[in-house]
Amino acid sequence: MSERPRVPVKRLVVGGTLLLLGGAGIAAARLIDGFADFYGFTVYPHVVNIFARISGIFPFSLAEILVIAGVLLALFAIVYFIAGMIRRKGSRGRFLLSSLSSVLLVGGILLFEFAYGMGINYSRKPFSQIAGLTTGKYSKAQVREVLEHAISELTEAGKNVTIDGSGHIVVPEDLSARAVSAMQKLGESYEPLDSYYAGVKPVMLSELMCYGHITGIFTFYSMEANLNMKNNAEELGHAACHELSHMTGFMREDEANFISFLACRDSSDPYLTYSGWYDITIYLLNAYYPDATAEEYAEVYMMIPEAVRKQLVMQNEFWDKYKTDFGEAAEAMNDVYLKINDQSDGTKSYGRVVDLVIADHYREKS
């Protein structure tokens, strides 16, 4: 008499429940007015306060360790599953059901963590609305005006930083503390940014992140801001504040870029001020280029100090080394991820920070 397969009820129930709760949270955020704002501005700060403090106990990136362990565990699970299906000739149905229940449980945990640690926040009130900024279409002349202003500010900021022998600015050893301080200071002006910040953590596998064209990443399952330390010195400060912006629940890439810029600009920290204006100058240059003539672009480009132009060249050379099929695939995956999460422009949304910077510039002038 053959043994009847035992149904792994607990795993199926728990996994299915978590999947339903995770999916329900994301659906509610997109379909029910006010739900995402209520969760994002009322409940989510407590989630960060608890879990970011726990992960902050570890001096290393807990997220990185979990990813490495997860990959190894997944490989082991695949081998174990194949071996099990070959070996268990008389009980394959039970083994298959048990395996599927485990996959359901893991999937349920991940979706639940994503929904309430990140996903719902994609649908909440944007930072531009909180800051009272209204964006629109801007003329070439307006982009040029703000670009020249950025170059002027970058030039001034360059007088207060140290340049090393290679031409890069020197990154302060206490970068994480400075980035946290800058975000806390900005939180005094914008209540939703008045949050707990655990700091940014360097990633051991930063070289691998370069191949994926990733400068940093906020991980919802550990509530950590992780930083690619292989990145150019000029970009690290802005990237650090960018990932800390995600920790406050502002998930849109354009707004995280803008929040990071404000934090760097208003920090009174020489390194961060330089990094903020450096990155924004690049975005503005990219926005100006398509509509400008070769002469116009060359004219404004030559306004940039020679030392900064050298840094821009070194930056391009650095990222050119990582133009591989893997990098293109990673960027394509990121593009799909952003579009799934209500950012219809995909990776182009990173560049929309220009609209916010221009709107802020003209508001400051008025």
C-alpha positions in Angstrom: 0.0 0.0 0.0 1.6 3.3 -1.1 2.1 6.1 1.4 -0.2 9.1 0.9 1.7 12.4 0.5 1.6 14.6 3.5 0.5 18.1 2.6 2.9 20.8 4.2 -0.1 22.8 5.4 1.7 25.3 7.6 4.1 26.4 4.9 1.3 26.6 2.3 -0.9 28.7 4.7 1.9 31.0 5.9 3.4 31.4 2.4 0.0 32.0 0.8 -1.1 34.4 3.6 2.1 36.5 3.2 1.6 36.6 -0.6 -1.9 37.8 -0.2 -1.0 40.4 2.4 1.9 41.7 0.3 -0.1 41.8 -2.9 -3.0 43.5 -1.0 -0.7 46.2 0.3 0.6 47.1 -3.1 -2.9 46.9 -4.7 -4.3 49.1 -1.9 -1.5 51.7 -2.4 -2.4 52.0 -6.0 -6.1 51.8 -5.9 -7.2 53.4 -2.6 -6.7 57.1 -2.2 -4.8 58.0 0.9 -3.7 54.5 1.8 -0.1 54.9 0.6 0.2 58.3 2.4 -1.2 56.9 5.6 1.2 54.0 5.6 4.2 55.9 4.3 4.0 58.9 6.6 2.5 57.2 9.7 3.5 53.5 9.9 6.6 53.2 7.7 8.8 55.6 9.9 8.3 53.1 12.8 9.3 50.2 10.5 12.6 52.0 9.7 13.2 53.0 13.3 13.0 49.4 14.4 14.7 47.4 11.6 17.3 50.0 10.6 18.4 50.1 14.2 18.8 46.3 14.2 20.8 46.2 11.0 22.7 49.2 12.1 24.2 47.1 14.9 26.4 45.4 12.3 29.3 47.4 11.0 29.2 45.6 7.6 26.4 45.4 5.1 24.0 42.8 6.4 22.2 42.9 3.1 25.3 41.9 1.2 25.8 38.9 3.5 22.1 37.9 3.1 22.4 38.1 -0.7 25.5 36.0 -0.8 23.9 33.5 1.5 20.7 33.5 -0.5 22.4 32.8 -3.7 24.4 29.9 -2.2 21.2 28.6 -0.6 19.3 28.8 -3.9 22.0 26.9 -5.7 22.0 24.3 -3.0 18.2 24.0 -3.1 18.3 23.5 -6.9 20.9 20.7 -6.6 19.0 19.2 -3.6 15.7 19.3 -5.6 17.2 17.6 -8.7 18.9 15.0 -6.6 15.7 14.4 -4.6 13.5 14.0 -7.7 16.0 11.4 -9.0 16.3 9.5 -5.7 12.7 9.5 -4.4 11.1 7.4 -7.1 8.2 6.3 -5.0 7.5 9.7 -3.3 8.2 12.3 -5.9 4.7 13.8 -5.5 5.2 14.4 -1.8 8.7 15.8 -2.4 7.6 18.1 -5.2 4.7 19.4 -3.1 7.1 20.0 -0.2 9.5 21.9 -2.4 6.8 24.0 -3.9 5.5 24.9 -0.5 9.0 26.1 0.5 9.2 28.2 -2.7 5.8 29.7 -1.8 6.9 30.5 1.7 10.1 32.2 0.6 8.2 34.1 -2.1 5.6 35.2 0.4 8.2 36.5 2.8 10.0 38.5 0.1 6.8 40.0 -1.4 5.6 40.9 2.1 8.9 42.5 3.0 9.0 44.4 -0.3 5.5 45.7 -0.1 5.7 47.1 3.5 9.4 48.0 3.3 9.4 49.7 -0.1 6.6 48.9 -2.6 3.8 50.9 -1.0 5.9 54.0 -0.8 6.1 54.2 -4.6 2.5 55.4 -4.6 2.6 58.0 -1.8 2.6 61.7 -2.1 5.8 62.8 -4.0 8.4 65.0 -2.4 7.9 67.6 -5.1 4.4 68.2 -3.7 5.7 68.4 -0.2 8.3 70.9 -1.2 5.7 72.9 -3.1 7.4 72.6 -6.5 5.5 72.6 -9.8 7.5 71.4 -12.7 6.8 72.1 -16.4 8.5 72.4 -19.7 11.6 74.5 -19.7 13.2 76.4 -22.6 16.8 75.9 -23.7 17.6 79.3 -22.3 16.3 78.3 -18.9 18.3 75.1 -18.8 21.3 77.1 -19.8 20.8 79.6 -17.1 20.5 77.0 -14.4 23.4 75.1 -15.8 25.6 78.2 -15.7 24.5 78.7 -12.1 25.4 75.1 -11.2 28.8 75.5 -12.8 29.4 78.7 -10.8 28.5 77.0 -7.6 30.6 74.0 -8.4 33.6 76.3 -9.2 33.1 78.0 -5.8 32.8 74.6 -4.0 36.0 73.4 -5.7 38.0 76.0 -3.7 37.2 74.2 -0.5 38.1 70.6 -1.3 41.4 68.8 -1.6 42.5 67.3 -4.8 44.7 64.2 -4.7 47.6 63.3 -7.1 45.2 61.6 -9.6 43.0 64.6 -9.9 40.1 63.3 -7.8 38.8 65.1 -4.7 39.7 63.4 -1.4 36.8 61.5 0.2 36.5 62.1 4.0 36.9 59.0 6.1 33.7 59.8 8.0 31.6 60.0 4.8 28.7 58.1 6.4 28.5 60.4 9.4 28.6 63.4 7.2 25.8 62.1 4.9 23.6 61.3 8.0 24.3 64.8 9.4 23.3 66.4 6.1 20.1 64.4 5.9 19.2 65.2 9.5 19.8 68.9 8.8 17.5 68.8 5.8 14.9 67.0 8.0 14.6 70.2 10.0 13.1 71.9 6.9 11.0 68.9 5.7 9.2 66.9 8.3 9.0 63.6 6.3 12.8 63.6 6.2 13.0 63.9 10.0 13.8 60.2 10.2 16.2 57.7 11.8 19.3 57.3 9.6 21.5 54.3 10.2 24.3 55.6 7.9 25.6 54.1 4.7 27.5 50.9 4.5 30.3 50.0 2.1 29.8 46.9 -0.1 32.6 44.4 -0.3 31.5 43.3 -3.8 31.6 46.9 -5.1 33.4 45.7 -8.2 30.5 43.5 -9.1 28.1 46.5 -8.6 30.2 48.4 -11.2 29.4 45.8 -13.8 25.7 46.3 -13.0 26.2 50.1 -13.2 25.0 50.4 -9.6 26.3 53.2 -7.5 24.3 52.3 -4.4 21.2 50.4 -3.3 18.7 50.6 -0.6 17.6 47.1 0.6 14.1 46.8 1.9 14.7 43.5 3.8 17.5 44.9 6.0 16.6 48.7 5.8 20.2 49.5 4.8 21.7 52.1 2.5 24.5 50.3 0.7 27.2 52.2 -1.2 29.5 51.1 -4.1 32.9 52.3 -2.8 34.5 51.8 -6.2 32.6 54.7 -7.6 34.3 58.0 -8.4 35.2 60.2 -5.4 33.2 63.0 -6.8 30.0 61.0 -6.9 30.2 59.1 -3.6 28.7 61.9 -1.4 25.7 62.5 -3.6 25.2 58.7 -3.9 25.3 58.3 -0.1 22.6 60.9 0.5 20.6 59.4 -2.4 20.4 56.0 -0.7 19.6 57.6 2.6 16.7 59.4 0.9 15.2 56.0 0.0 15.4 55.1 3.7 12.9 57.8 4.4 10.5 56.2 1.9 11.0 58.4 -1.1 11.5 55.7 -3.7 11.2 57.6 -6.9 14.7 58.0 -8.4 14.3 61.6 -9.6 13.1 62.7 -6.1 15.9 60.7 -4.3 18.4 62.5 -6.5 16.8 65.9 -5.8 16.6 65.3 -2.0 20.2 64.2 -2.1 21.2 67.3 -4.0 19.4 69.5 -1.4 21.1 67.7 1.5 24.5 68.1 -0.1 23.9 71.7 -1.1 22.6 72.8 2.3 25.0 70.7 4.4 27.7 73.4 4.8 30.1 70.4 4.3 32.7 71.2 1.7 32.9 67.6 0.3 29.2 67.1 0.1 28.6 70.5 -1.4 31.0 69.7 -4.1 29.6 66.3 -4.8 26.0 67.6 -4.9 26.8 70.3 -7.4 29.1 68.0 -9.4 26.3 65.4 -10.0 23.7 68.0 -10.8 26.0 69.7 -13.3 26.2 66.4 -15.1 22.5 66.0 -15.2 22.1 69.6 -16.5 24.8 69.1 -19.1 22.9 66.0 -20.3 19.7 67.9 -20.5 21.2 70.8 -22.4 23.1 68.8 -24.9 20.2 67.5 -27.1 18.9 71.1 -27.9 22.2 73.0 -28.0 24.4 73.5 -31.0 27.9 72.2 -30.9 29.2 75.8 -30.4 26.7 76.5 -27.6 27.5 73.3 -25.8 31.3 73.8 -26.2 30.9 77.3 -24.9 29.2 76.3 -21.7 31.4 73.2 -21.2 34.5 75.4 -21.3 33.0 77.4 -18.4 33.7 74.3 -16.2 37.1 74.5 -14.5 39.8 72.4 -16.0 40.2 70.3 -12.9 36.5 69.4 -13.0 36.6 68.6 -16.8 39.4 66.2 -16.0 37.2 64.5 -13.4 34.4 64.2 -15.9 36.8 62.6 -18.4 38.0 60.2 -15.7 34.5 59.4 -14.7 33.6 58.4 -18.3 36.7 56.4 -18.7 35.9 54.6 -15.4 32.4 53.5 -16.4 33.4 52.7 -20.0 35.4 49.8 -18.4 32.2 48.2 -17.3 30.2 48.4 -20.5 29.5 44.7 -20.8 26.5 42.5 -21.7 26.0 41.9 -18.0 25.9 45.7 -17.4 23.3 46.2 -20.2 21.2 43.3 -18.9 21.3 44.7 -15.3 20.3 48.2 -16.6 17.5 46.6 -18.6 16.3 44.7 -15.5 16.4 48.0 -13.5 14.4 49.7 -16.2 11.7 47.0 -16.0 11.6 47.2 -12.2 11.1 50.9 -12.2 8.3 50.7 -14.7 6.6 48.0 -12.7 6.7 50.3 -9.7 4.8 53.3 -11.3 7.9 55.0 -12.8 6.8 54.9 -16.4 10.0 56.5 -17.6 12.0 53.6 -16.3 15.7 54.5 -15.9 15.1 57.8 -17.6 13.5 58.9 -14.3 16.9 59.3 -12.9 17.4 62.4 -15.2 14.1 64.0 -14.3 15.8 65.5 -11.3 16.6 68.4 -13.7 13.0 69.5 -13.7 13.0 69.7 -10.0 16.3 71.6 -9.8 15.1 74.1 -12.4 11.8 74.6 -10.6 13.6 75.1 -7.3 16.0 77.5 -8.9 13.3 79.8 -10.2 11.4 79.6 -6.9 14.4 80.7 -5.0 14.8 83.7 -7.4 11.2 84.8 -7.1 
